[in-house]
Amino acid sequence: MFKVIFRVTSERRDTAGLAGIKRAGFIPCMSKRNGNEEIYATVYRTNDMEELREAITEAAFFLEKAGRKGGQNFATVFKVNDSYLGKGIGGVLGASLGLKLGGIPGLFIGALGGLLLGEVFDIELNETYAGVYTWPMSIGQ
């Protein structure tokens, strides 16, 4: 699995950039705007680097259609090692807290919330820097 952080510039304030990222197969985790710069933190489920490069080029194509431009630090890539420790601990803690506060329905809701929070912790703690990709030249012409 890979975590990719996209940085693009845009004059418009709409969600077309986020829709382009989703269309390319990335799962968005966070979206933020600083002035004219938009930052998207995403996850891509594959272990093949060539498939990831193709998906980044496809995302650049959809972002270009949405009126976004990238630069030298268009996509920062992190390799995420799959681990079940965070999901396991999060599920157990969420389920026990949900059972304590909400009974049987709270058990299921707490377990689901704990699994999701555990997944976020697994992604953040098990990442290794893999590189930075620039905006594809063929998209910019």
DSSP file (Angstrom, degrees, kcal/mol; ACC not computed):
  #  RESIDUE AA STRUCTURE BP1 BP2  ACC     N-H-->O    O-->H-N    N-H-->O    O-->H-N    TCO  KAPPA ALPHA  PHI   PSI    X-CA   Y-CA   Z-CA
    1    1 A M              0   0    0      0, 0.0    79,-2.8     0, 0.0     2,-0.4   0.000 360.0 360.0 360.0 146.8    0.0    0.0    0.0
    2    2 A F  E     -AB  44  79A   0     42,-2.6    42,-3.1    77,-0.2     2,-0.5  -0.953 360.0-148.1-125.3 143.9    1.2    3.5   -0.7
    3    3 A K  E     -AB  43  78A   0     75,-3.0    75,-2.8    -2,-0.4     2,-0.4  -0.956  21.7-170.5-106.7 127.3    0.4    6.9    0.8
    4    4 A V  E     -AB  42  77A   0     38,-2.0    38,-2.9    -2,-0.5     2,-0.6  -0.975  12.5-159.4-124.6 130.6    0.6    9.7   -1.7
    5    5 A I  E     -AB  41  76A   0     71,-2.5    71,-2.4    -2,-0.4     2,-0.4  -0.945  13.7-159.5-110.5 115.4    0.4   13.5   -0.9
    6    6 A F  E     -AB  40  75A   0     34,-2.9    34,-2.4    -2,-0.6     2,-0.4  -0.756   6.4-167.5 -95.2 138.5   -0.5   15.6   -3.9
    7    7 A R  E     +A   39   0A   0     67,-2.2    64,-0.5    -2,-0.4     2,-0.3  -0.977  19.0 160.5-126.2 117.0    0.2   19.3   -4.0
    8    8 A V  E     -AB  38  70A   0     30,-2.4    30,-3.5    -2,-0.4     2,-0.4  -0.909  30.6-131.7-131.9 158.9   -1.5   21.4   -6.8
    9    9 A T  E     +AB  37  69A   0     60,-3.1    60,-1.9    -2,-0.3     2,-0.3  -0.888  29.4 164.3-112.6 146.2   -2.3   25.0   -7.4
   10   10 A S        -     0   0    0     26,-2.6    58,-0.1    -2,-0.4    57,-0.1  -0.980  36.2-151.9-158.4 143.8   -5.6   26.4   -8.4
   11   11 A E  S    S+     0   0    0     56,-0.4     2,-0.2    -2,-0.3    -1,-0.1   0.740  80.5  79.4 -85.5 -27.1   -7.4   29.7   -8.6
   12   12 A R        -     0   0    0     55,-0.2     2,-0.6    24,-0.1    -2,-0.0  -0.501  69.7-145.0 -85.3 151.8  -10.8   28.1   -8.2
   13   13 A R        +     0   0    0     -2,-0.2     2,-0.3     3,-0.0    -1,-0.0  -0.760  55.4 110.6-115.4  82.4  -12.3   26.9   -4.9
   14   14 A D  S    S-     0   0    0     -2,-0.6     3,-0.4     0, 0.0     4,-0.2  -0.852  74.2-108.9-142.0 179.2  -14.3   23.8   -5.8
   15   15 A T  S  > S+     0   0    0     -2,-0.3     4,-1.9     1,-0.2     5,-0.1   0.192  83.9 105.5 -99.4  16.3  -14.2   20.1   -5.2
   16   16 A A  H  > S+     0   0    0      1,-0.2     4,-1.9     2,-0.2    -1,-0.2   0.841  78.1  55.1 -66.2 -31.9  -13.3   19.1   -8.8
   17   17 A G  H  > S+     0   0    0     -3,-0.4     4,-1.9     2,-0.2    -1,-0.2   0.911 107.7  48.2 -66.1 -42.3   -9.7   18.4   -7.8
   18   18 A L  H  > S+     0   0    0      1,-0.2     4,-2.0     2,-0.2    -2,-0.2   0.872 109.9  52.8 -65.4 -37.2  -10.8   15.9   -5.1
   19   19 A A  H  X S+     0   0    0     -4,-1.9     4,-2.1     1,-0.2    -1,-0.2   0.874 107.6  52.0 -65.7 -37.0  -13.2   14.2   -7.6
   20   20 A G  H  X S+     0   0    0     -4,-1.9     4,-1.3     2,-0.2    -2,-0.2   0.882 108.0  51.2 -65.7 -38.8  -10.3   13.8  -10.0
   21   21 A I  H  <>S+     0   0    0     -4,-1.9     5,-1.7     1,-0.2     3,-0.3   0.918 111.7  47.1 -63.5 -43.9   -8.1   12.2   -7.4
   22   22 A K  H ><5S+     0   0    0     -4,-2.0     3,-1.6     1,-0.2    -2,-0.2   0.886 107.7  56.8 -64.8 -38.5  -10.9    9.7   -6.6
   23   23 A R  H 3<5S+     0   0    0     -4,-2.1    -1,-0.2     1,-0.3    -2,-0.2   0.795 100.6  58.2 -64.5 -28.4  -11.5    9.0  -10.3
   24   24 A A  T 3<5S-     0   0    0     -4,-1.3    -1,-0.3    -3,-0.3    -2,-0.2   0.515 125.5 -99.9 -80.7  -4.6   -7.8    7.9  -10.6
   25   25 A G  T < 5S+     0   0    0     -3,-1.6    20,-0.3     1,-0.3     2,-0.2   0.500  77.4 135.4 102.8   5.2   -8.3    5.3   -7.9
   26   26 A F      < -     0   0    0     -5,-1.7    -1,-0.3    18,-0.1    18,-0.2  -0.606  50.8-135.6 -86.7 148.1   -6.9    7.0   -4.9
   27   27 A I  E     -C   43   0A   0     16,-3.0    16,-2.0    -2,-0.2     2,-0.2  -0.903  24.4-136.7-102.9 109.6   -8.7    6.9   -1.5
   28   28 A P  E     +C   42   0A   0      0, 0.0    14,-0.3     0, 0.0     3,-0.1  -0.438  29.8 170.6 -72.5 136.9   -8.6   10.4    0.0
   29   29 A C  E     +     0   0A   0     12,-3.5     2,-0.3     1,-0.4    13,-0.2   0.689  68.8   7.7-107.8 -34.7   -7.8   10.8    3.7
   30   30 A M  E     -C   41   0A   0     11,-1.8    11,-2.5     2,-0.0    -1,-0.4  -0.997  54.3-167.2-152.9 144.2   -7.4   14.5    4.0
   31   31 A S  E     +C   40   0A   0     -2,-0.3     2,-0.3     9,-0.2     9,-0.2  -0.999  17.0 169.5-135.2 131.7   -7.9   17.6    1.9
   32   32 A K  E     -C   39   0A   0      7,-2.6     7,-3.2    -2,-0.4     2,-0.4  -0.983  19.8-150.3-143.7 150.6   -6.5   21.1    2.8
   33   33 A R  E     -C   38   0A   0     -2,-0.3     2,-0.5     5,-0.2     5,-0.2  -0.990   9.7-178.6-127.6 128.4   -6.2   24.5    1.1
   34   34 A N  E >   -C   37   0A   0      3,-3.0     3,-2.2    -2,-0.4     2,-0.4  -0.903  68.2 -60.0-122.2  98.7   -3.4   27.1    1.8
   35   35 A G  T 3  S-     0   0    0     -2,-0.5   -26,-0.0     1,-0.3     0, 0.0  -0.516 122.0 -14.4  65.9-118.4   -4.0   30.1   -0.4
   36   36 A N  T 3  S+     0   0    0     -2,-0.4   -26,-2.6    -3,-0.1     2,-0.4   0.448 119.9  94.8 -94.2  -1.9   -3.8   28.9   -4.0
   37   37 A E  E <   -AC   9  34A   0     -3,-2.2    -3,-3.0   -28,-0.2     2,-0.4  -0.780  56.6-162.0 -96.9 132.3   -2.3   25.5   -3.0
   38   38 A E  E     -AC   8  33A   0    -30,-3.5   -30,-2.4    -2,-0.4     2,-0.5  -0.927   3.8-161.8-109.8 136.6   -4.4   22.4   -2.5
   39   39 A I  E     -AC   7  32A   0     -7,-3.2    -7,-2.6    -2,-0.4     2,-0.5  -0.978   5.8-173.6-122.2 126.3   -3.0   19.4   -0.6
   40   40 A Y  E     -AC   6  31A   0    -34,-2.4   -34,-2.9    -2,-0.5     2,-0.6  -0.981   9.2-160.3-121.4 121.7   -4.5   16.0   -0.8
   41   41 A A  E     +AC   5  30A   0    -11,-2.5   -12,-3.5    -2,-0.5   -11,-1.8  -0.907  27.9 168.1 -98.6 122.8   -3.3   13.1    1.4
   42   42 A T  E     -AC   4  28A   0    -38,-2.9   -38,-2.0    -2,-0.6     2,-0.4  -0.828  31.0-136.6-133.3 167.0   -4.4    9.8   -0.2
   43   43 A V  E     -AC   3  27A   0    -16,-2.0   -16,-3.0    -2,-0.3     2,-0.4  -0.979  12.2-164.8-124.4 139.4   -3.9    6.0    0.0
   44   44 A Y  E     -A    2   0A   0    -42,-3.1   -42,-2.6    -2,-0.4     2,-1.2  -0.988  16.5-139.6-126.6 122.8   -3.5    3.7   -3.0
   45   45 A R        +     0   0    0     -2,-0.4     2,-0.3   -20,-0.3   -42,-0.0  -0.672  60.2  94.8 -89.6  93.5   -3.8    0.0   -2.5
   46   46 A T        -     0   0    0     -2,-1.2    -2,-0.1     1,-0.0     3,-0.0  -0.952  56.1-149.7-162.6 162.4   -1.1   -1.8   -4.5
   47   47 A N  S    S+     0   0    0     -2,-0.3     2,-0.6   -46,-0.1    -2,-0.0   0.297  73.1  97.6-115.8   4.8    2.4   -3.1   -4.0
   48   48 A D     >  -     0   0    0      1,-0.1     4,-1.6     2,-0.0     5,-0.1  -0.854  57.4-160.4-100.3 118.6    3.4   -2.5   -7.6
   49   49 A M  H  > S+     0   0    0     -2,-0.6     4,-2.4     1,-0.2     5,-0.2   0.845  91.6  55.3 -67.3 -34.4    5.4    0.8   -8.2
   50   50 A E  H  > S+     0   0    0      2,-0.2     4,-2.1     1,-0.2    -1,-0.2   0.894 106.6  50.6 -66.3 -39.1    4.7    0.9  -11.9
   51   51 A E  H  > S+     0   0    0      1,-0.2     4,-2.0     2,-0.2    -1,-0.2   0.882 110.1  50.9 -64.1 -37.8    0.9    0.7  -11.3
   52   52 A L  H  X S+     0   0    0     -4,-1.6     4,-2.3     2,-0.2    -2,-0.2   0.915 108.3  51.3 -65.5 -43.3    1.3    3.6   -8.8
   53   53 A R  H  X S+     0   0    0     -4,-2.4     4,-2.1     1,-0.2    -2,-0.2   0.900 110.3  49.6 -60.3 -40.9    3.2    5.7  -11.4
   54   54 A E  H  X S+     0   0    0     -4,-2.1     4,-2.2     1,-0.2    -1,-0.2   0.900 110.6  49.8 -64.4 -40.5    0.5    5.1  -13.9
   55   55 A A  H  X S+     0   0    0     -4,-2.0     4,-2.4     2,-0.2    -2,-0.2   0.859 108.8  52.5 -67.6 -34.8   -2.2    6.1  -11.4
   56   56 A I  H  X S+     0   0    0     -4,-2.3     4,-2.2     2,-0.2    -2,-0.2   0.907 110.2  48.2 -66.4 -41.3   -0.2    9.3  -10.5
   57   57 A T  H  X S+     0   0    0     -4,-2.1     4,-2.0     2,-0.2    -2,-0.2   0.897 111.7  49.9 -64.8 -39.7   -0.1   10.2  -14.2
   58   58 A E  H  X S+     0   0    0     -4,-2.2     4,-2.2     2,-0.2    -2,-0.2   0.900 109.7  50.8 -64.5 -40.8   -3.9    9.5  -14.5
   59   59 A A  H  X S+     0   0    0     -4,-2.4     4,-2.5     1,-0.2    -2,-0.2   0.892 108.3  52.7 -63.2 -39.3   -4.5   11.7  -11.5
   60   60 A A  H  X S+     0   0    0     -4,-2.2     4,-2.3     2,-0.2    -1,-0.2   0.890 108.2  51.5 -62.9 -38.7   -2.5   14.5  -13.1
   61   61 A F  H  X S+     0   0    0     -4,-2.0     4,-1.9     2,-0.2    -2,-0.2   0.933 112.5  44.3 -62.6 -46.5   -4.6   14.1  -16.2
   62   62 A F  H  X S+     0   0    0     -4,-2.2     4,-1.2     1,-0.2    -2,-0.2   0.867 113.4  51.1 -68.7 -35.0   -7.9   14.4  -14.3
   63   63 A L  H  <>S+     0   0    0     -4,-2.5     5,-2.8     2,-0.2    -1,-0.2   0.881 107.9  52.7 -67.8 -37.3   -6.5   17.3  -12.2
   64   64 A E  H ><5S+     0   0    0     -4,-2.3     3,-1.4     1,-0.2    -2,-0.2   0.903 107.6  51.5 -63.2 -41.0   -5.4   19.2  -15.4
   65   65 A K  H 3<5S+     0   0    0     -4,-1.9    -1,-0.2     1,-0.3    -2,-0.2   0.800 108.0  53.3 -64.4 -28.2   -9.0   18.8  -16.7
   66   66 A A  T 3<5S-     0   0    0     -4,-1.2    -1,-0.3    -5,-0.1    -2,-0.2   0.402 125.9-101.4 -87.8   2.1  -10.2   20.3  -13.4
   67   67 A G  T < 5S+     0   0    0     -3,-1.4   -56,-0.4     1,-0.3     2,-0.3   0.728  77.3 134.4  88.5  23.0   -8.0   23.3  -13.8
   68   68 A R      < -     0   0    0     -5,-2.8     2,-0.3    -8,-0.1    -1,-0.3  -0.765  35.6-160.8-105.1 152.1   -5.2   22.3  -11.4
   69   69 A K  E     -B    9   0A   0    -60,-1.9   -60,-3.1    -2,-0.3     2,-0.2  -0.976   4.4-154.0-130.0 145.5   -1.4   22.5  -12.0
   70   70 A G  E     -B    8   0A   0     -2,-0.3   -62,-0.2   -62,-0.2     2,-0.1  -0.613   7.0-163.0-111.1 174.3    1.4   20.8  -10.2
   71   71 A G  E >   -     0   0A   0    -64,-0.5    64,-1.9    -2,-0.2     3,-0.9  -0.333  51.9 -50.3-131.6-147.4    5.1   21.6   -9.7
   72   72 A Q  E 3  S+     0   0A   0      1,-0.3     3,-0.2    62,-0.2    -2,-0.0   0.754 134.8  42.8 -70.5 -25.4    8.3   19.9   -8.7
   73   73 A N  E 3  S+     0   0A   0      1,-0.2    -1,-0.3   -66,-0.1     3,-0.2  -0.317  73.0 137.6-114.8  48.6    6.8   18.3   -5.6
   74   74 A F  E <  S+     0   0A   0     -3,-0.9   -67,-2.2    59,-0.5     2,-0.4   0.922  73.5  18.9 -61.6 -48.7    3.5   17.2   -7.2
   75   75 A A  E     -BD   6 133A   0     58,-2.3    58,-3.2   -69,-0.2     2,-0.6  -0.967  62.9-166.1-132.9 117.3    3.3   13.8   -5.6
   76   76 A T  E     -BD   5 132A   0    -71,-2.4   -71,-2.5    -2,-0.4     2,-0.4  -0.906  20.0-154.7-100.2 124.4    5.2   12.7   -2.4
   77   77 A V  E     -BD   4 131A   0     54,-3.3    53,-2.8    -2,-0.6    54,-1.3  -0.841  15.0-176.4-111.0 135.1    5.1    8.9   -2.1
   78   78 A F  E     -BD   3 129A   0    -75,-2.8   -75,-3.0    -2,-0.4     2,-0.5  -0.994  22.9-134.0-125.1 134.1    5.4    6.9    1.1
   79   79 A K  E     -BD   2 128A   0     49,-3.3    49,-2.5    -2,-0.4     2,-0.5  -0.773  21.5-155.6 -85.5 127.8    5.5    3.0    1.2
   80   80 A V  E     - D   0 127A   0    -79,-2.8     2,-0.4    -2,-0.5    47,-0.2  -0.923   7.1-141.1-109.5 122.2    3.2    1.7    4.0
   81   81 A N        -     0   0    0     45,-2.5     2,-0.3    -2,-0.5    45,-0.1  -0.679  26.9-116.2 -80.4 130.1    3.8   -1.7    5.4
   82   82 A D        +     0   0    0     -2,-0.4     2,-0.3     2,-0.0    -1,-0.1  -0.505  44.8 167.9 -69.8 128.2    0.6   -3.6    6.1
   83   83 A S        -     0   0    0     -2,-0.3     4,-0.3    36,-0.1    39,-0.1  -0.987  32.2-160.8-141.4 148.1    0.2   -4.2    9.8
   84   84 A Y  S  > S+     0   0    0     -2,-0.3     4,-2.3     2,-0.1     5,-0.2   0.346  71.5  93.5-109.4   3.9   -2.7   -5.4   11.9
   85   85 A L  H  > S+     0   0    0      2,-0.2     4,-2.6     1,-0.2     5,-0.3   0.946  88.5  43.4 -64.8 -49.4   -1.5   -4.2   15.3
   86   86 A G  H  > S+     0   0    0      1,-0.2     4,-2.6     2,-0.2     5,-0.2   0.895 115.2  49.2 -64.2 -40.9   -3.3   -0.9   15.2
   87   87 A K  H  > S+     0   0    0     31,-0.3     4,-2.4    -4,-0.3    -1,-0.2   0.896 113.1  47.9 -65.5 -39.7   -6.5   -2.4   13.8
   88   88 A G  H  X S+     0   0    0     -4,-2.3     4,-2.1     2,-0.2     5,-0.2   0.949 116.1  41.3 -66.1 -49.8   -6.5   -5.1   16.5
   89   89 A I  H  X S+     0   0    0     -4,-2.6     4,-2.6     1,-0.2     5,-0.3   0.915 116.7  49.8 -65.0 -42.8   -5.8   -2.8   19.4
   90   90 A G  H  X S+     0   0    0     -4,-2.6     4,-2.6    -5,-0.3    25,-0.3   0.902 110.9  49.3 -63.3 -41.6   -8.3   -0.2   18.1
   91   91 A G  H  X S+     0   0    0     -4,-2.4     4,-2.3    23,-0.4    -1,-0.2   0.911 113.7  45.1 -64.2 -43.2  -11.0   -2.7   17.6
   92   92 A V  H  X S+     0   0    0     -4,-2.1     4,-2.5     2,-0.2     5,-0.2   0.933 116.7  44.6 -67.7 -45.8  -10.7   -4.2   21.0
   93   93 A L  H  X S+     0   0    0     -4,-2.6     4,-2.4    -5,-0.2     5,-0.2   0.910 115.3  48.2 -65.5 -41.3  -10.5   -0.8   22.8
   94   94 A G  H  X S+     0   0    0     -4,-2.6     4,-2.5    -5,-0.3    17,-0.4   0.904 112.8  48.3 -64.4 -41.0  -13.4    0.6   20.7
   95   95 A A  H  X S+     0   0    0     -4,-2.3     4,-2.4    15,-0.4    -2,-0.2   0.917 113.1  46.7 -66.7 -43.0  -15.5   -2.4   21.4
   96   96 A S  H  X S+     0   0    0     -4,-2.5     4,-1.9     2,-0.2    -2,-0.2   0.906 115.3  45.6 -67.8 -40.0  -14.9   -2.4   25.1
   97   97 A L  H  X S+     0   0    0     -4,-2.4     4,-2.2    -5,-0.2     5,-0.2   0.904 113.7  50.0 -68.2 -40.0  -15.5    1.3   25.5
   98   98 A G  H  X S+     0   0    0     -4,-2.5     4,-3.2    -5,-0.2     9,-0.4   0.886 110.5  49.8 -64.3 -39.3  -18.6    1.0   23.3
   99   99 A L  H  X S+     0   0    0     -4,-2.4     4,-1.3     7,-0.3    -1,-0.2   0.897 111.6  49.0 -64.6 -40.6  -19.9   -1.9   25.4
  100  100 A K  H  < S+     0   0    0     -4,-1.9    -2,-0.2    -5,-0.2    -1,-0.2   0.893 123.2  30.8 -66.2 -40.4  -19.3    0.1   28.6
  101  101 A L  H  < S+     0   0    0     -4,-2.2    -2,-0.2     2,-0.1    -3,-0.2   0.816 136.1  17.5 -91.2 -32.5  -21.1    3.3   27.3
  102  102 A G  H  X S-     0   0    0     -4,-3.2     4,-1.0     1,-0.3    -3,-0.2   0.321  89.0-133.2-129.6  10.7  -23.8    1.9   25.0
  103  103 A G  H  X S-     0   0    0     -4,-1.3     4,-1.5    -5,-0.3    -1,-0.3  -0.400  71.2 -18.3  73.4-150.0  -24.4   -1.7   25.6
  104  104 A I  H  > S+     0   0    0      2,-0.2     4,-1.5     1,-0.2    -1,-0.2   0.906 140.5  49.1 -65.0 -44.8  -24.6   -4.2   22.7
  105  105 A P  H  > S+     0   0    0      0, 0.0     4,-2.2     0, 0.0    -1,-0.2   0.905 110.8  52.5 -61.6 -37.0  -25.2   -1.5   20.0
  106  106 A G  H  X S+     0   0    0     -4,-1.0     4,-2.9    -8,-0.2    -7,-0.3   0.818 101.6  61.3 -65.3 -30.5  -22.3    0.5   21.3
  107  107 A L  H  X S+     0   0    0     -4,-1.5     4,-2.1    -9,-0.4    -1,-0.2   0.941 108.9  40.8 -59.7 -48.8  -20.1   -2.6   21.1
  108  108 A F  H  X S+     0   0    0     -4,-1.5     4,-2.1     2,-0.2    -2,-0.2   0.914 118.0  46.1 -68.9 -43.0  -20.6   -2.8   17.3
  109  109 A I  H  X S+     0   0    0     -4,-2.2     4,-2.4     1,-0.2    -2,-0.2   0.911 114.3  48.7 -66.5 -41.9  -20.3    0.9   16.7
  110  110 A G  H  X S+     0   0    0     -4,-2.9     4,-2.5    -5,-0.2   -15,-0.4   0.885 110.2  51.1 -64.6 -39.8  -17.2    1.1   19.0
  111  111 A A  H  X S+     0   0    0     -4,-2.1     4,-2.2   -17,-0.4    -1,-0.2   0.911 111.5  47.8 -64.3 -42.0  -15.5   -1.8   17.3
  112  112 A L  H  X S+     0   0    0     -4,-2.1     4,-2.1     2,-0.2    -2,-0.2   0.927 113.8  46.5 -64.4 -45.7  -16.1   -0.3   13.8
  113  113 A G  H  X S+     0   0    0     -4,-2.4     4,-2.4     1,-0.2    -2,-0.2   0.891 111.9  51.6 -63.4 -39.6  -14.8    3.1   15.0
  114  114 A G  H  X S+     0   0    0     -4,-2.5     4,-2.4     2,-0.2   -23,-0.4   0.876 108.3  51.6 -65.3 -38.0  -11.8    1.5   16.6
  115  115 A L  H  X S+     0   0    0     -4,-2.2     4,-2.0   -25,-0.3    -2,-0.2   0.915 111.3  47.1 -63.9 -42.9  -10.9   -0.4   13.5
  116  116 A L  H  X S+     0   0    0     -4,-2.1     4,-1.8     2,-0.2    -2,-0.2   0.921 114.1  46.4 -65.4 -43.5  -11.0    2.7   11.4
  117  117 A L  H  X S+     0   0    0     -4,-2.4     4,-2.0     1,-0.2    -1,-0.2   0.879 111.0  53.3 -66.2 -37.3   -8.9    4.6   13.9
  118  118 A G  H  X S+     0   0    0     -4,-2.4     4,-2.3     2,-0.2   -31,-0.3   0.859 105.5  54.2 -64.0 -36.4   -6.5    1.7   14.1
  119  119 A E  H  X S+     0   0    0     -4,-2.0     4,-2.1     2,-0.2    -1,-0.2   0.905 107.5  50.3 -63.3 -42.2   -6.1    1.7   10.3
  120  120 A V  H  X S+     0   0    0     -4,-1.8     4,-2.3     1,-0.2    -2,-0.2   0.918 111.2  48.8 -62.4 -43.1   -5.2    5.4   10.4
  121  121 A F  H  X S+     0   0    0     -4,-2.0     4,-2.4     1,-0.2     5,-0.2   0.892 109.3  52.9 -64.2 -39.6   -2.5    4.7   13.1
  122  122 A D  H  X S+     0   0    0     -4,-2.3     4,-1.6     1,-0.2    -1,-0.2   0.906 110.7  47.3 -61.3 -41.5   -1.2    1.8   11.0
  123  123 A I  H  < S+     0   0    0     -4,-2.1    -2,-0.2     1,-0.2    -1,-0.2   0.931 115.3  44.5 -65.5 -45.6   -0.8    4.0    8.0
  124  124 A E  H  < S+     0   0    0     -4,-2.3     3,-0.5     1,-0.2    -2,-0.2   0.856 118.6  41.0 -70.2 -35.7    0.9    6.8    9.9
  125  125 A L  H  < S+     0   0    0     -4,-2.4    -1,-0.2     1,-0.2    -2,-0.2   0.720 114.3  49.1 -88.3 -21.3    3.3    4.7   12.0
  126  126 A N  S  < S+     0   0    0     -4,-1.6   -45,-2.5    -5,-0.2     2,-0.3  -0.055  81.4 121.3-110.3  32.1    4.4    2.2    9.2
  127  127 A E  E     -D   80   0A   0     -3,-0.5     2,-0.4   -47,-0.2   -47,-0.2  -0.752  38.7-167.7-102.0 146.5    5.3    4.5    6.4
  128  128 A T  E     -D   79   0A   0    -49,-2.5   -49,-3.3    -2,-0.3     2,-0.1  -0.996  32.4-107.3-129.2 133.2    8.7    4.8    4.7
  129  129 A Y  E     +D   78   0A   0     -2,-0.4   -51,-0.2   -51,-0.2     3,-0.1  -0.381  38.4 172.5 -62.1 130.6    9.7    7.6    2.3
  130  130 A A  E     -     0   0A   0    -53,-2.8     2,-0.2     1,-0.4   -52,-0.2   0.619  47.5 -79.1-116.5 -20.9    9.7    6.4   -1.3
  131  131 A G  E     -D   77   0A   0    -54,-1.3   -54,-3.3     2,-0.0     2,-0.4  -0.822  34.6 -88.8 146.2 175.6   10.3    9.5   -3.4
  132  132 A V  E     -D   76   0A   0     -2,-0.2     2,-0.4   -56,-0.2   -56,-0.2  -0.981  28.2-155.9-124.9 135.1    8.8   12.6   -5.0
  133  133 A Y  E     -D   75   0A   0    -58,-3.2   -58,-2.3    -2,-0.4   -59,-0.5  -0.909  11.6-139.8-111.5 138.8    7.3   12.8   -8.5
  134  134 A T        -     0   0    0     -2,-0.4   -62,-0.2   -60,-0.2   -61,-0.1  -0.408  41.3 -75.7 -87.5 169.5    7.1   16.0  -10.5
  135  135 A W        -     0   0    0    -64,-1.9    -1,-0.1    -2,-0.1   -78,-0.1  -0.481  61.3-103.0 -62.5 129.2    4.2   17.1  -12.6
  136  136 A P    >>  -     0   0    0      0, 0.0     4,-1.3     0, 0.0     3,-0.7  -0.334  22.3-140.9 -60.9 132.2    4.3   15.0  -15.8
  137  137 A M  H 3> S+     0   0    0      1,-0.2     4,-0.9     2,-0.2     3,-0.1   0.857  99.4  58.4 -62.5 -36.8    5.7   17.0  -18.8
  138  138 A S  H 34 S+     0   0    0      1,-0.2    -1,-0.2     2,-0.2     3,-0.2   0.789 105.4  50.8 -67.2 -25.8    3.2   15.5  -21.2
  139  139 A I  H <4 S+     0   0    0     -3,-0.7    -1,-0.2     1,-0.2    -2,-0.2   0.856 105.9  55.4 -76.8 -35.5    0.3   16.8  -19.1
  140  140 A G  H  <        0   0    0     -4,-1.3    -2,-0.2     1,-0.2    -1,-0.2   0.662 360.0 360.0 -74.6 -16.7    1.6   20.4  -18.9
  141  141 A Q     <        0   0    0     -4,-0.9    -1,-0.2    -3,-0.2    -2,-0.1   0.465 360.0 360.0 -86.6 360.0    1.9   20.9  -22.7
